[in-house]
Amino acid sequence: QVQLVESGGGLVQPGGSLRLSCAASGSRISIYTMGWYRQAPGKQRELVARITRGGSTNYLDSVKGRFTISRDNGKNTVYLQMNSLKPEDTAVYYCNAKNLMLQNDYWGQGTQVTVSS
């Protein structure tokens, strides 16, 4: 069992930056593909960024060049650095840990990101 706790969300003006953190406990994240998802009101949850156990990354097209996902296996934490934020980035951001071979799929409780002037 993995517990994921997100932090770092908040209110920021357009063009600003935030760094989200996802602290894991209960298991080492080194065996999981870690991802950040988001869900805006009235919309489906979507994958924002993902980082594999080997460090390969994937991004939603609309955040490429602005967001960076990283992992620190020693600290058992995953980060999402978000720069040049836009109002359309407003959503609840969720951390995910997935290992398909183990059939494990864990979610955090989410952190609100609001981009507004």
Secondary structure, DSSP 8 states (H G I E B T S, - for coil): --EEEEE--EEE-TT--EEEEEEEESS-GGGSEEEEEEE-TTS--EEEEEE-TT--EEE-GGGTTTEEEEEETTTTEEEEEE-S--GGG-EEEEEEEEETTTTEEEE---EEEEE--
